[in-house]
Amino acid sequence: MKKYILLPFILLGLYWSCTDSELSTPGDEFANYEEGTYSVDIDGIPNDFSEITNVIASDNASQINGSSLEFGTISITLAGPLLEGTYDQSEGTMIMIMNEDGAFLNISQTGGLLPFTLKIKKVNTEEHWVSGTFSGTVFDTASGENSVLTNGVFYKIPYEEGDIDNVNRTLKGDFNDETVDFSTNAKAEGVTTAGVISGENPDGIQTLSITVPGGISEDVFTEENEVVIMVVLGTSENPNDTYSNYNAVTETYLPVSLTINSIDMESNDPRVQGTFSGTITKFTNGVPGEEIIITNGEIDVPIIILP
């Protein structure tokens, strides 16, 4: 069966500092970096995503995107405008990295948000570029272990102002008969070792992700394929209110179904279309809570391919 390589969006933070003992100008701490640098160490191993960068800044959400020569990608999402400051996971700041080893997200195996810090150090509104740093912990979907991000940096990455194109994106379903729409920033992305379909609900810090460890193809996938549906239904007061069909303590899955009806890679608007359903719950130390039944799940989202 033919698998499709799906490549993701990318987003990052920014960094600069000065001391009382010396005068520092914006960018001095980036003296060892070339313009356009976008890189991070994963468990001490350098990863460079400077080949292609794409940053979008809007009032509702901002993204800093990058890719590597090996078709890896990195995506940091900021749930708001691109402004200088420090942001973390409690404010909905998310990171996703795709490379040959798999997918890395700051969502734990049990569904909680892992620590992630983004420092936007400089936003140059005249020349339209951003610089900053980031670090944190991510879950490696391939190994099932956490990895540590260090030395995350991007330097003078050009950005464009404008809303992220959410036209013709559908990712929604009925959760205990109540429709929740995750179509904002909805997309399909990944590599051959894992495919991820994800989106956000702008009414709160709510996200939905559907992960297929073996990659996405036109087929029907269930819990036997280790499909994981993860839904963050929390608020700014409780960002870890996460429901999933996967119990990390017992390594068991609640029943889910994902049907990929079509994957269009030939047109100017490559897309994935399908449906999903299943059962999710919030596990506390392996103990399931109240179950939520998902029905009428709809998927019609673009495939993110960096040029």
PLY file of the C-alpha trace (Angstrom):
ply
format ascii 1.0
element vertex 307
property float x
property float y
property float z
element edge 306
property int vertex1
property int vertex2
end_header
0.00 0.00 0.00
1.36 3.36 -0.96
2.15 5.72 1.92
2.29 9.45 1.50
4.92 11.69 3.00
3.15 14.62 4.60
5.24 17.56 5.75
4.28 20.02 8.54
4.06 23.68 9.49
6.53 25.28 11.76
6.65 27.82 14.52
9.31 29.13 16.92
10.24 31.70 19.59
12.79 34.48 19.91
15.66 35.60 22.20
17.86 38.59 23.22
19.38 39.83 26.47
21.47 42.56 28.02
23.17 43.10 31.39
23.66 46.08 33.66
27.42 45.93 33.16
27.49 46.24 29.38
25.48 47.82 26.65
23.88 45.29 24.31
22.02 45.92 21.10
19.25 43.69 19.75
20.80 40.68 18.03
24.17 40.67 19.87
23.38 37.29 21.41
22.93 35.94 17.88
26.46 36.94 16.81
27.35 33.33 15.98
24.29 32.75 13.79
23.68 33.60 10.16
20.48 35.37 9.13
17.74 32.85 8.49
19.05 30.30 11.02
16.36 28.05 12.51
17.68 25.15 14.61
17.28 23.12 17.81
19.02 20.25 19.60
16.85 17.19 20.27
18.43 15.19 23.11
21.69 16.95 22.28
21.55 16.15 18.55
21.52 19.27 16.31
18.60 19.66 13.89
18.66 22.42 11.26
15.39 23.68 9.73
16.81 26.74 7.95
16.32 25.50 4.37
12.86 27.07 3.95
11.14 29.38 6.42
7.63 30.78 6.42
6.23 33.01 9.17
2.68 34.32 9.41
1.66 36.86 12.06
-1.95 37.74 12.87
-4.00 38.91 15.85
-5.55 35.47 16.34
-2.60 33.13 15.83
0.99 33.27 14.63
3.22 30.63 13.09
6.95 30.34 12.41
7.67 27.58 9.91
10.84 25.88 8.72
12.13 22.81 6.93
15.38 20.90 6.48
17.20 19.46 3.49
16.04 16.04 4.67
12.38 17.14 4.48
12.05 17.54 8.23
9.83 20.32 9.52
9.27 22.32 12.68
6.16 24.24 13.72
5.64 26.53 16.69
2.15 27.96 17.15
1.48 31.04 19.23
-2.17 31.56 20.14
-2.07 35.29 19.45
-0.11 38.05 17.74
3.65 37.98 17.18
4.84 40.19 20.05
8.06 40.33 22.05
7.75 38.40 25.32
7.88 34.99 26.95
5.20 32.37 26.34
4.65 28.81 27.55
2.33 25.82 27.19
-0.23 27.23 29.65
-1.03 29.92 27.08
-1.56 27.42 24.28
1.95 27.67 22.82
2.60 24.45 20.90
5.47 22.87 19.01
5.56 20.01 16.52
8.72 18.64 14.93
8.83 16.03 12.16
12.01 14.31 11.05
13.22 10.89 9.95
12.91 9.63 13.54
9.22 10.46 13.85
6.94 13.13 15.29
7.70 15.19 18.40
4.98 17.21 20.19
4.75 18.95 23.58
1.76 16.74 24.44
2.60 13.83 26.74
1.63 10.21 26.24
-1.12 10.67 28.82
-2.42 13.81 27.09
-1.05 16.55 29.33
0.84 19.54 27.99
4.61 19.22 28.43
6.75 22.22 29.47
7.65 24.47 26.57
9.02 28.02 26.65
9.12 30.42 23.73
10.98 33.73 24.01
10.26 36.22 21.26
13.19 38.57 21.64
12.87 40.90 18.68
10.10 41.74 16.23
11.39 44.21 13.66
8.24 45.83 12.28
10.13 47.94 9.71
12.10 45.16 8.03
9.60 42.43 9.03
11.76 39.82 10.72
11.73 38.04 14.09
14.39 36.48 16.32
14.16 34.37 19.45
14.80 31.17 21.38
12.85 28.18 22.68
13.29 25.06 24.81
11.20 22.39 26.44
10.13 18.77 26.52
8.43 16.85 23.70
6.96 13.38 23.37
8.48 11.17 20.67
5.57 9.26 19.11
7.95 6.71 17.56
9.88 5.69 20.68
7.17 6.45 23.25
9.71 8.43 25.29
10.13 12.11 26.10
12.91 14.12 24.47
14.51 17.38 25.59
14.78 20.45 23.36
17.75 22.75 23.97
19.50 25.57 22.11
16.39 26.33 20.09
16.95 29.49 18.07
15.73 31.35 15.03
17.41 34.52 13.83
16.05 37.18 11.49
13.30 35.05 9.99
11.14 37.18 7.63
7.43 37.34 8.42
4.22 38.32 6.70
1.21 39.91 8.34
-2.21 38.48 7.63
-4.68 35.92 8.87
-3.77 32.28 8.51
-5.85 30.89 5.66
-8.64 28.92 7.30
-10.87 28.86 4.23
-12.03 25.40 3.14
-10.77 23.64 6.24
-13.06 21.24 8.10
-12.15 19.26 11.22
-15.07 18.78 13.57
-17.23 16.21 15.29
-19.98 15.63 17.84
-18.67 15.03 21.36
-21.49 13.50 23.41
-23.82 14.96 20.77
-22.34 18.48 21.08
-20.56 19.73 17.97
-17.04 21.06 18.51
-15.26 22.68 15.57
-11.46 22.36 15.37
-11.17 23.72 11.82
-8.91 26.67 12.73
-5.38 25.97 11.42
-6.52 22.44 10.61
-4.01 20.47 8.54
-2.51 17.08 7.78
1.21 16.66 8.24
3.82 14.08 9.03
6.39 11.68 7.68
6.34 8.06 6.62
6.69 6.91 10.24
3.70 8.93 11.47
0.87 11.05 10.15
-0.95 13.71 12.17
-4.23 15.48 11.46
-4.74 18.42 13.80
-6.68 21.62 14.37
-7.76 24.17 16.96
-10.99 25.55 18.41
-10.67 29.37 18.71
-13.32 29.52 21.46
-10.75 28.31 23.98
-7.41 26.58 24.35
-8.78 23.48 22.66
-6.99 21.25 20.18
-7.64 17.98 18.39
-5.01 15.65 16.98
-5.36 12.27 15.28
-2.10 10.33 15.02
-1.49 7.30 12.81
1.92 5.80 13.69
2.39 4.05 10.33
1.52 7.03 8.14
-1.69 7.98 6.34
-3.11 6.24 3.28
-6.56 5.74 1.77
-7.77 3.09 4.18
-9.66 2.43 7.43
-7.65 2.63 10.65
-8.70 1.59 14.16
-7.22 1.21 17.63
-5.58 -1.98 16.33
-3.42 0.31 14.19
-2.62 2.26 17.38
-4.53 5.32 16.19
-4.60 7.94 18.94
-7.26 10.65 19.12
-6.25 13.35 21.58
-8.51 16.26 22.49
-7.56 19.15 24.76
-10.86 20.47 26.12
-9.39 22.68 28.86
-9.48 26.41 29.36
-6.77 28.93 30.21
-7.35 27.95 33.85
-6.96 24.24 33.10
-4.91 23.67 29.93
-4.28 20.00 30.74
-7.92 18.91 30.52
-7.09 16.28 27.92
-9.08 13.29 26.67
-7.70 10.38 24.66
-8.43 6.81 23.63
-4.96 5.68 24.78
-4.17 4.56 28.32
-0.41 4.95 28.73
-0.32 3.08 32.05
-1.95 -0.10 30.75
-0.88 0.50 27.12
-4.40 -0.19 25.93
-6.69 1.63 23.50
-10.36 2.51 23.53
-12.12 1.83 20.20
-11.77 4.46 17.47
-12.19 4.51 13.71
-10.50 6.74 11.13
-11.49 6.44 7.48
-9.34 8.23 4.89
-11.52 8.50 1.80
-9.09 10.41 -0.40
-5.60 11.89 -0.50
-5.11 14.37 -3.33
-1.43 15.09 -3.91
-1.71 16.15 -7.54
-3.68 19.41 -7.45
-2.55 22.88 -6.39
-4.52 22.33 -3.18
-3.41 18.91 -1.83
-5.93 17.65 0.69
-6.98 14.78 2.95
-10.67 13.89 3.31
-12.24 11.39 5.66
-14.28 10.66 8.77
-13.61 9.64 12.38
-15.42 8.36 15.47
-14.70 6.60 18.73
-14.50 6.76 22.50
-12.18 8.97 24.56
-11.77 9.67 28.25
-9.49 11.49 30.68
-7.10 9.02 32.30
-5.79 9.82 35.79
-2.86 7.56 36.70
-4.29 5.01 34.31
-7.81 5.18 35.73
-10.42 6.22 33.15
-13.00 8.87 33.92
-16.23 9.75 32.20
-16.28 8.59 28.61
-16.98 10.93 25.69
-18.43 9.42 22.53
-17.31 10.98 19.23
-19.66 10.73 16.26
-20.02 12.42 12.87
-16.33 13.35 12.70
-15.45 15.18 9.47
-12.03 15.74 7.88
-11.33 17.93 4.86
-7.98 19.63 5.44
-4.96 20.73 3.42
-1.75 18.74 3.37
1.08 20.99 4.47
3.88 20.82 1.93
6.68 23.35 2.14
7.91 24.44 -1.31
0 1
1 2
2 3
3 4
4 5
5 6
6 7
7 8
8 9
9 10
10 11
11 12
12 13
13 14
14 15
15 16
16 17
17 18
18 19
19 20
20 21
21 22
22 23
23 24
24 25
25 26
26 27
27 28
28 29
29 30
30 31
31 32
32 33
33 34
34 35
35 36
36 37
37 38
38 39
39 40
40 41
41 42
42 43
43 44
44 45
45 46
46 47
47 48
48 49
49 50
50 51
51 52
52 53
53 54
54 55
55 56
56 57
57 58
58 59
59 60
60 61
61 62
62 63
63 64
64 65
65 66
66 67
67 68
68 69
69 70
70 71
71 72
72 73
73 74
74 75
75 76
76 77
77 78
78 79
79 80
80 81
81 82
82 83
83 84
84 85
85 86
86 87
87 88
88 89
89 90
90 91
91 92
92 93
93 94
94 95
95 96
96 97
97 98
98 99
99 100
100 101
101 102
102 103
103 104
104 105
105 106
106 107
107 108
108 109
109 110
110 111
111 112
112 113
113 114
114 115
115 116
116 117
117 118
118 119
119 120
120 121
121 122
122 123
123 124
124 125
125 126
126 127
127 128
128 129
129 130
130 131
131 132
132 133
133 134
134 135
135 136
136 137
137 138
138 139
139 140
140 141
141 142
142 143
143 144
144 145
145 146
146 147
147 148
148 149
149 150
150 151
151 152
152 153
153 154
154 155
155 156
156 157
157 158
158 159
159 160
160 161
161 162
162 163
163 164
164 165
165 166
166 167
167 168
168 169
169 170
170 171
171 172
172 173
173 174
174 175
175 176
176 177
177 178
178 179
179 180
180 181
181 182
182 183
183 184
184 185
185 186
186 187
187 188
188 189
189 190
190 191
191 192
192 193
193 194
194 195
195 196
196 197
197 198
198 199
199 200
200 201
201 202
202 203
203 204
204 205
205 206
206 207
207 208
208 209
209 210
210 211
211 212
212 213
213 214
214 215
215 216
216 217
217 218
218 219
219 220
220 221
221 222
222 223
223 224
224 225
225 226
226 227
227 228
228 229
229 230
230 231
231 232
232 233
233 234
234 235
235 236
236 237
237 238
238 239
239 240
240 241
241 242
242 243
243 244
244 245
245 246
246 247
247 248
248 249
249 250
250 251
251 252
252 253
253 254
254 255
255 256
256 257
257 258
258 259
259 260
260 261
261 262
262 263
263 264
264 265
265 266
266 267
267 268
268 269
269 270
270 271
271 272
272 273
273 274
274 275
275 276
276 277
277 278
278 279
279 280
280 281
281 282
282 283
283 284
284 285
285 286
286 287
287 288
288 289
289 290
290 291
291 292
292 293
293 294
294 295
295 296
296 297
297 298
298 299
299 300
300 301
301 302
302 303
303 304
304 305
305 306
